[in-house]
Amino acid sequence: MSTKKLDKEIKKKLKIYKKKYFAYPKYNSTIAKSFERLEARMKLAEKLSTNKPNEFRRKMLAYSNNNFYLIEYLYYWQNINVSKLNDMKRHSEVSLKEMITGLEENIKIRDEMIKQCVSGKIPNIKLNQLAEKEVIGRLTCELYKVDDSIKISWNKSDPLKNDPMKEKKKQLFVNIWRYIRNKLIISKKENVITTKTPSKETKTNVLPQDKKTISHAKVIAEEAMRYRALKKANHSPTFQPYR
């Protein structure tokens, strides 16, 4: 499969996932956390291996408890498809050749998607319970096994794109922006900026090291509000956000 075709297939799958599986509001997880969840599920699956199939799946789904992310979904589907492919290759029927080719292509697409998740090119986004049930309902104890080699390859991921502190700072900035947006409003009749007193529930606890982030957010918000107010007064100001 050519690189161009591979990229096209990945975009097609992501479009389907977004429509069908992405959870809202959106949350991302680090690759390290996803790996921890894979290992935890593997250990539990080993403990529950003597349970009846339906009971096993029910307990595994309850354990997962709506804490399921894209790379985990892709990894489990790879295990399912590789197992299916190996079973097919044990038979020599001509009728299976087309199915084998299709399955091999699917494995290649998901393998590339996993690599892009690890590198940060595709966000490791949270999926809904539909995706969770779809996969976990198909997994046997054997399919929960985590290959030791992926721990090495996943650890080589971009440290910045998968840095938990970066995610926390990003979320802090979003929270501050929402706080300021709610605090500063424009009076539609008078074209002036008015300030609402925030309730106790909307107050954000901020650490000293985050003051610079707050300062940036405030300046951007105030510039945006000033621009909108002057524009309504038929002025043509130049919007110059803080950089």
N, C-alpha and C positions, 0 to 999 in steps of 0.2 A: 504494500500500500504506500503510495507516494505521500510526502509530507503535506502537500496541498490537500489531498483527499482526507488525510488523517485530521488536519485542522478543521476541515469542513464537518467531519463526523463528530468531532468533539463539540463544536459549536451547536450542532443539531441536538446532541444529548443534553448539553447544558440548558438549552432552551426548553426542552421537555422537563428536565429536573426543576427548573425555576417555576414553571407553571404547575407542576404536579407535587413536588416534594419540599420546596424551600419553606422553612418555617418563618412566620412573621409575628413579632418584629424580628429582624435579622440579628443573629449572633454568630460570631466566628470563634473557632477554637484553635489553639496552637496544635502543631503536629505532635509535640511531646505529650500533651494531654490525651489526644486521640490514641496514641500508642499505649498509654497507661490504661485506657478503657478497654482496648483490645486484649491486653494481658489479663486484666481483671476478669473479663468475660470468659477467657480461656480457662482460668483457674476454677471459676464457678462451674463451667461446663464439665470439667473433669470430675468435680464433686457430685454433679447431678447426672452423670453418665448412666447410672443404673436405673434412673426413672423411666417411666413409660414415655414414648415420643411426645404425646400431647401434653403431658405434665411437664416434661423437660422444656418444651417450647414456651409454655405458659410462664414458668418460673424465670426463664431467661429474658422474656419480654418484660416481666415485672421488674427484674433487676435493672434492665437498661433504662426503664422509667423516663422515656422522652428525653434522653440525653445522648443524641445520636447525630453524628456529623458526616459530611460528604466523603471524606477519605475512608471512614469506617465502612460506609455503604459500598464504596468501590472495592475495598479490600475483600469484603465478604463475598461480593459477587464474583471476584476473581477466583476465590477458593471454590465457589460453586461451579463455575464454568470450567476451570482446570480439571476438577474432579470428573465432570461430565465428559470432557474431551478425552481424558485418559480411558474412560469406560468405552467410548466410541471406537478408539483406536485399537482396542482389543478385538474388535470384530472386523471382518474383511468385506462386509457387504458394500456393494457399489453404491447403493442408495444412501449410504451414510456419508459419502465423500463430500457432497455439497453442504451437508450440515456441519461437517468437520471444518470445512473452509470458512463458513460463516461464523462458526464459534471461535476459530483462530483469529479472525479479523476483530471480533468483539473483544477478545482478550487483549489484543494489541492496542485497541482504542482506550480501554480502561486502564491499561498499564501506563500509557502516556498521560492520561488524566491524573493518575496517582502521582506521577513524577511532577506534573505541573502544580498539583496541590502542595507537594513537599517543598517545591521551590518558591511557592507563594504566588505564582502566576494565576492560579485558580484559587479563590478563597475557600478555606475549609469551613463552609457555612453549615449552620444547624439545619437538620432536616426534620420534617414532621413525622407524626406517628404512622402515617400511611407507608412511608419509606421504611421505617423501623419494622413494622409488621411484615411487610413484603419480604424482607431479607431474613429476619430472625425466624419467620415461619418455615423457611427452607433449610435452615442450618442444623446439621447433626453435630454431635460433640467433636468429631474429627475435623469438621470445617471451621471450628473456632480456633484451631491451632495457629499460633503466630510464628512465622518463619524468623529464625534468629538473624538472618541476613538483612531483613528490612530495618532492624534496629540501627544497623550501621549506616545503611543508605539514607534512612530518614533523618539521622542525626547530622548528615552532611548538608541539610537544608540551610537556606539563607538565615543566619542568626538574627538579622534585623527584622525580616518579614515574619518571623515566628517568635519574636521576643515578647513574652507576656507583659513586660513593663511598657513596651510601645503600645500594646493594645489598651492598657490601663490609661495611659496618657491620652490616647485618642478618644477613649470613652469619656474621660474627664473633660476634654475640650468640647465634646458634643453636649455634655450636661450643662457646662457653663454657657454655651451658646444658647441653649434652650432657656436657661434661666434669664439671661439678658434679654432675649427676644420677648419673653413674657413680661419682663419688667418695663421695657421701653415700648410705648405705643404712640401712635400718631393720631391726634384728634382730626377726624375727617372734616369737621366743619371749620375749625380755626387754623388748620395746617401748622399746628405746633406740637412739639414733643412733650408728652406728659409722662409722669412716673407713677407706677403703681407700687404700693407698699407690699412686698412679698409676704406671703403667709409663712408660718413656721415650717409647714410641710415642704415649701419650695426652696428653703435655704440649703445651700450646698456647703458641706464641710470641706475646706480647702487647706492643703498643707503648704508650708512656706515655700517649698521648692516649686510649687505650681503657680506662684504669683505672676511669673512672666507670661504663662499661658493665658491667665485671666486678663492681664493687661492687653495682650494681643486681641483677645476676643472682644473686650470692651471697646477698643478703638475701632475695630471693624464694624461692630454693631452700631456705634454712634455715628460713624461716617455714612453707613447705609441709611440710617434714619434721617440724617441731615439732608442727604441727597434726595430722598423721597419727599421730604417736606418742602424743599426748595423747588423741586420739579413741579409740585402741585401749585406753587405760587408763581408758575410761569417763568422761573429762572432756568438757566442752563449751566449748572455747576459741573465742574469736573470731579468725578468720583475717584478719589485717590485712597484706596485702602492701605492700611499699615502693612509694610513689608518687612 
